[in-house]
């Protein structure tokens, strides 16, 4: 019985001349006790799940309390057998339980989704719905939740955001049902607004970003070496490692269109292949933890120098390789057999998305852009950029180059209709010369120039041929004279 008494202090039975056996009822499924400084009997009742719950009998008399406790036990057993709610709990108790489980799962699996759900529960669900009894949360309560959430945010969230919140709610409801606190799982609603134009980097912004990332890393190296700038700003070695790795992550994301969470951070060196087509080499990434299906991605190569030096994914991966003594001397063939995670800090620990996200925003604000107090953090619509914006940048770049949605869909793992819905604007606003006719006129001018060049070349060839014929005739005349003809 000692295990049963661990959450409350039970009155000494000798003081009231009631033995331990007297207080144990219903074959050990009910135990009567009194709280300190209370005259009324409490009943601790064991549910079928093995969990113990406490209920007040409201009785001072032991015999009356015993009878009431047995009655409560029978009602509880009947409720459990018939699928009814046998005990009421506030939703906050489920929220607290699930937050602990989700955070533990996030630590155990290094996944971001459990952490996101825990944050949603803590920031929105528990403050709004926490005082409700679990079985009282219905459609009306969820409508109220939606309205209060919008008020807390200061705007109506997007459908994507609401979908994340609904996933967290579903997790809570399933837990409540498993514990018998609700009979049915309420149907969640998604009344979010259509997603706005997704923030990305246009060509001009991307050039600024590329030009400043190396300087950002150098700046942080100086801060770490000098222990801060005049004692005002200091960073730890771990912060330096995060920020130097960030540069490489940015280049890989923007040149592959991969998602910045598990999809990229779970990659190992052995998931890479160097593929060759028509004597041209490319990097192939086999994604073991894609959001949709397992797929392969080819790294885009924006620049290849005259000496053959490759940039984009190549240079980023080489920098990561060279940070580790056991990798820095390996060639690509050897490197792609290594069973180690790619994205790690210098101490060998794996990169965490949250750290990279914070560092990315810090870097964007650090970059100086005339007329933009937040640097590159916000796009021209005022939307804040995130690491996910690099995926949108990749898609926009591919659309700008004329690659079809069908082909992009294979690379980024998103359905064609979703791409058409969210990225159709890239064919207009990011290529104005095409839609203003300048591109076509430039193409015609280029074609006309080529035709003119061909005509000039043809005329020169004809002139040269005529001159050759004249020279040949002169030579024949001279030979005839010499021969006396």
C-alpha angles and dihedrals in degrees: 000000000000090000090057095053099054098107102046136035109243121211115255103263092211089064090063097032093243116128127223090251091053091056093051112084140173096031093308096312093110129046124185120212142153127234119230113280091009127116096194124089122244125204124216107202127192116225123212089258089062093250117132122224130189124225131175116237091200089220130121094189113083096218092049090046091051092052092047092048092052090049092051089049092053091048091050092049091049092049091052094047093049095044094249126139106275098182136021123227134176115248090239090070090057090045092054092047094048094046090057092048093047095048090048089050091050091054093044097047101026087228123147101212097071089050091049091051091049090052092050091050092049097044104038118000101051096042091051104033102020097101093052119102106245095243092051095063104105138146092291091053091050091050088052089048090054093051095047091045091055089049091051091049094044091231142046108276122234122260089252092056092046090050089057091049090049090053089055091048091050090052090054094046093050090052091048091050092048089055093048095246093123133028098209135025110241117235111248121225130220110206095153122135124257112276114268124230105302115242115246140152119267119211094270093050091045091054090052091049093049092048093052105040094080090049090049091056091047090049091054092046089056091049092051093046096045094041092239138327108293088328091297102100125031131171132191125235089253090057090050091051091050093050096046091050089048091068091057094044090052093053093048094047095048092047097047108029091229120157112259097231129060092338093070103020094057093057118119127197089251088062089068127088132181106225126192129207123170090349091304119121125214136175116247119200117201106203112214095183107039118161091235117018132341106272144160126245129200119216116237116231111214097177135024113178124223089254090057096257108151127211135187110057094357097063093040093053092045091054091051091048093051093057092070124068093213092053109033096085096046122108121222094267091054094040094058091061096057115114097212133109112261101213105064135133121244092268089059097252117135121258116256120216094222091056092049092047092054092046091049093055090046091053094047091053091045093058111091116230119173111248094010113098091189094049110218095340094104131042125225090277092056093251116145115242123227135179086275087065088072089063090051088048091055092052092047091051092050092048090049089055090053099252110154125246088242092060093042089051091060092051100045100031097236126128117258094238090053091051091048091050096049105029107035090103090067090073090060115028097037096048104040094156089065094053095039090055094245092114093052092045090048089050090050091048090049090048091048091048089051090049090048090049090049090050092050091047090049091050091048091049090049091047091048091048090050091049090049089052091050092048090049091052092050091050091051091050092051091049091050091052092049090051090050095246 
